[in-house]
Amino acid sequence: MSRPWDLPEREATPEAAMLSRRKWLKRIGLASAAVAGAGGVAWWWKQAPDEDVLSAGQVLNQGVLYPAKRHEKFAELDRMVTDEAAAARYCNFYEFSSGKSVWQVIGPFQPAPWKLEVSGLVAKPRTFDMDDLLRTFNLEERLYRHRCVEAWAMAVPWTGFPLAELLRRVEPLPGAKFVRFVSFNKPEEAPRLRNVTYPWPYNEGLTLAEATNELTLLATGMYGHPLLKQHGAPIRLVAPWKYGFKCGKSLVKIELTDKQPATFWNTLSPHEYDFQANVNPDVPHPRWSQARERMLGTGEVRPTQHFNGYGEWVGGLYST
């Protein structure tokens, strides 16, 4: 039976193209980080070739891990995969910019080395470095729809592993009901973190049931290579039935709690950004409709789907 995310295989990125890109990434290696750190921005003009686009945003090369094998349940979508350059040119990362051209200011950010602390109501708290994570968990690629609360959307080949697998390793205690996600806090690399009017560091939360749902990923890559800086390198959350602001970038801490955690946008503007934040075309944002979405790259306007089309997977988590 066809699922709502089904995409004909002919519209997915060809394997040969991904392998070619993989070889190219191996060749550039860590030199790509130097390009980004040097602050060069000419690479991001629309006329720039794909190689320049990737090299400027790339942060480290783990070519032996990418591209990962695509998970058979998530191998197709109902739409074209968004062009990588379009996705990388237009995104939110408020630690760096209130606009979409994050690529222009991301250069000073250094996402290596990196550690992720998992603590709170767990029997076995642990701090992982990225090598630990990549050795411990098997990466897989999944094609997911991504929906921003601002009514733009994209279709993305994420690479990562289920958050549930990480949580099983630390053994949640019976009192754990929520999972809190905390992003990095390096004002010397992201100057907007110095703005004390915002509740930095960026933080978000899910219920434990949401966090352990099969769809929920910790992503370390997309488009067949490690995450670009502007997409939340080196590790971020992906929960495709929720608006994108729920999916914290550049995570440094995951904490299990017995109470619903305060979160960044819900703290700033609770009447506009609720904690649950499920994609719902019938509930407008106070300043715009959520009934339709605009696809990055093509400008195609599509009707918004309840739970972003993933109701079969997550509808049972919520009372009607």
N, C-alpha and C positions, 0 to 999 in steps of 0.2 A: 504494500500500500504506500502510495506517495505521501511523504511528510511535508509540512508547510515550508521547510527550509530547503527542499530539493532543488538542485541546480543541475542541468544536464552536464555530464562530464566534459563535453566539448567546450563548455564555457569556463571551466576551471583552468588555472595556470598549467600549461603543459609541463610534464615532468622533465622533458629535455631542457626547457628554458630554466627551470629551477636548478637543475644540475649545472647548467652553464653559469648561472649566477653564483652558485656555491663555489665553483672553481675560481671565479673572479674574486669572491670574498677571501678565499684562502690566499690569493696572491697579494691582496692589499694588506691583510693581517692587521696588526695594531696601528699601521700607518694611518688608517682611517680616523683613529682617535685624534691623531695629531692634526689632521685636516680640520676636524670639528673644533678642536681646542684653539686653533690658530685664529678663529673668528672669521674665516672666510665665508662670505655670504653669496658670492656671485653664483655659486653652484645651484642656487635655488630658483633662479629665473626659469620660466617655463621652457626656454630654449635649451636648457641644460640637458645633457644626455643622462640616461638612467644611471650610468656608472657614477657620475658626479653626485647625483641625488643621494645614492646610497652611501657613498664614501663620506660625505660630510655629516650625515646623521648617525652613522655607525659608531659604536663605542668600543667594542671588542670583538674578537673573532673566535668563535667556537665552531669552526667549520665542520668538525667531525660530527657534530650533533644536528646540524641543519643541512638540508630540510629534513624534518622528522616524518615518519610514516603517518599518513592521514588515517584518522579513525573512521572506520567504515560507517558508523552511525551518523557521522557529521561530514560526509564527503561531498554533499551536494547542497545547493541552495535554490531558492526560487528566483534568483536574480544574478546578474553578472557580478563577479568579484570586483570591488572598487579598485581602480588604478592606484598603484602604490604611491606614486608621486602626488596624486590628488589627496590621498589620506594624510600624507606627511606634511603637505603644505598648509593644511587647515585642521587645527586641533586645539583643544583647551589644555593648558597646564598653568594654573594660576600662580604658582610659585614664581613663574618667569614672566608672564604677560597676561594682561586682561584681554588681549586680542587673540587672533587665530594664528598669527605668523610667529609661532613660538621658535621656529627654526632660526630666527634672526638673533635671538638672545640666549640660546641654549648652550653656546660654546663653552663657557666656564664650568659647566656641570661635569663632574667626574664620578660616574657610577661604577668605578672599580678602583680598589677592592670594595666589597659590599658584604654586609651581614644582615640577616633577618632573624630577629628574636621572636620566639613563640613562647608565650607565658600566660599567666593568669590561672584560671581554674583548670589546670591540667596536672596529671600525675607525673609527667616527664617533661618539664620545661627544657627548651633547648635553643641554642643560638646556632644557626647555620650560616656558613659563608656560601657564596654562589657555587663554588666547586662542590661543596657538600650536597647542595640541592641537586646539581646536575648529575652527580654520581649516584644519588639515592633514588631519584625518581625518573621513570622513563618518560621522555618527551613524546608528544603526539601532536599532530596538526588537526585542527578542527575549523571548518568553515562556519562562521557565525554572522548573523546580522548584528549590527551595532546601532543603537538609536540614542541620539542626544536629546536632552530635554528641550533644546532650542529648535527642535523639529528638523534637523538634518540627520542623515543616516549614511551608513556605509556597510559593505559586506566584506568581511575580513578573514583571511586564513591565519588564525592564531596558532602559536606553538606553545605548549605548556603541559601541565599535569593537573589532575583534579585536586582541588583544595582538600577534599575529603581524605585523600591519601596522606597528606601532611598532618591533618588533625588526628588521624588514627595513630600516627607515630607518637604523638605527645599524650594521647589517652585523656580526652576530656573527662572531667569529674562530673558526678551526677548533677551538681548545681549549675553547671554551665548552660546558659540559655542563649547567649549572644556572642558574636565575634566582632571585635573591634580591630580596625586596620589603620595603621599610622604611617604616614609618608615621611620622607626625609626632612631634616631641618638643618640646612647649611646656608645661612644668610650670606656667607662670603661667596657662594656660588650661585645663589638665587636671591637677588637683592629684595624682591618683594616680600620675602620672609621677615624683613625688618619692619614691615608695616604692622604696628601693634593694634590697629583697629580690626584685624582679622584674627580668628581663633587658630593660629598656626600651632603646631604643624597640621597639615591637611589630615583629616581623619574621617573615617566612614564606618559603617556597621551593617551587619546582617544578623538575622536570627541564626541559631545553630542549624536549624533545619534547612534554611536557604544556603548556608555555607557548605553543607554536606550534600546538597543536591548534585546530581550527576553533571549538570551543565556548568557548575561553577569551577572556573579554572584559575590557577596562578600561571600567568603567561610570562614566558621569558623571551618570546620571539614572535614574529609575524612575517608573512611573505617569504618564508623559507630561510630567514636569518634572524640573528638576535634583534631584540627591540631597538629601535632608534631612540635617541634621548628624548625627543619630544613625545614619544608614545609611552614613556614611563620606564625606561631602562633602569636597572636590569631585570626588575620583576614587578608585575602589577596584577591587579585583580580583574577578572572578566566574568560578568554575570549578565548574559545577553538578554534576559527578559526585563531588565531594569534600565532606567535612564543612565547614561554614561557617567554622570557625576558620582554615582555609587561606587564606581570602579577605581579605587585609589591607585595612583601611580607611584613608582619608585618606593616601594614599601620597605620599611625597616622594622616594623613590629606588628605582630598579630597577637591579640590578647583575648582570651575567653573570659566572659564575665557573666554574672547572674542578673544584671540589670541592663536595660537598653542604653547603649552609650550615646552621649552627645555627639553630633556629627557636624561637619564644617558648614554646609549650606543650610541645614536645618536649624543650626544655631543662629546664623546670620539672618535668615528670612524664612521662618517656619511656615508662613502662610503661602509661600511659593514652592518650597522644597520639603516635602514630607519625608519621614524616615523610610517608609516602605518604597516609594518611588518606582512602582511597577509601571511599565509602559501601558497606557490606557487611552485609546482615542476618544473615549466618552468623558474624560475628565480634563478640561482645558487648564493650561497654565493661566494664572490670573492676567497675563499680558498677551497671550496668543493661544490659538487653537492647537490641539494635539491630534486632530483628525487626519492630517496628512503629513508626509515627510518628504524631504528633498534629498535625493541621492547625490553625494559628492562625486565630482568628476563628470557626470552626465547631466545633472540638473533635473533628472526625471522626478516627477512628483507621483508618489504612490500613497494609497490609503494606509494609515497606520493600523497595525494588527494588535489586538489585545495580547498582553504579555509578549509583544514583539513577535507573535507567532509561535511561542513556546508553551502555550497553555497545556498541551498534552503532558509536558514534563513537570510543570510547576503549579498548575491550577489547583491541585490538591493541597497545596501549602496554605491556602487562604480560604477563609469562610466567605460564602457568597453574600 
